[in-house]
Amino acid sequence: MITVSLRLEEDMKKQLDEMCDEMGMNITTFFMIYAKRALRDRRIPFDIVAPLDPFYSASNVKQLEKADRQIKEGHVVVKTMEELERMENE
């Protein structure tokens, strides 16, 4: 085995660390997978996808769109903090 050094911008390295962590690996494993696949396929290899922010999941986007429609259609209930606190104590 030999050591290979790479220079990355600090922010890019931080983002890559976070993405690899989300996939259960470190940067060394990431580059080993990449290199092995590139050599096997003789091309720039493949997609490794980190989970997207759950805020943008299909079900959440659907709920946000529903809420947006309700607001635009005027189906909004407005309560003061005092009213909400009274409701909580009922």
KAPEJO-V56862 format. One record per pair of residues at least 4 apart in sequence whose ideal C-beta (glycine too) atoms are under 7 Angstrom apart, sorted by the first residue. I is the first residue (numbers start at 0). J is the second residue. D is the distance in whole Angstrom. If there is no record, write none. Layout:
I_J_D / I_J_D
This chain:
7_11_5 / 7_12_4 / 8_12_7 / 9_13_6 / 10_14_6 / 11_15_6 / 12_16_6 / 13_17_7 / 14_18_6 / 15_19_6 / 15_26_6 / 16_20_6 / 16_26_6 / 17_21_7 / 18_22_7 / 18_49_4 / 19_24_5 / 19_25_6 / 19_26_6 / 19_29_5 / 21_49_5 / 21_50_6 / 22_47_7 / 22_49_6 / 24_28_4 / 24_29_6 / 26_30_6 / 27_31_6 / 28_32_6 / 29_33_6 / 30_34_6 / 31_35_6 / 32_36_6 / 33_37_6 / 33_44_6 / 34_38_6 / 35_39_6 / 36_40_6 / 36_44_4 / 36_45_6 / 37_42_7 / 37_43_6 / 37_44_5 / 40_44_6 / 51_55_5 / 53_59_7 / 54_59_6 / 55_59_7 / 55_60_6 / 56_60_7 / 57_61_6 / 58_62_7 / 59_63_6 / 60_64_6 / 61_65_6 / 62_66_6 / 63_67_6 / 64_68_6 / 65_69_6 / 66_70_6 / 67_71_6 / 68_72_6 / 69_74_4 / 69_75_7 / 70_75_6 / 78_82_4 / 78_83_5 / 80_84_6 / 81_85_6 / 82_86_6 / 83_87_6 / 84_88_7 / 85_89_7
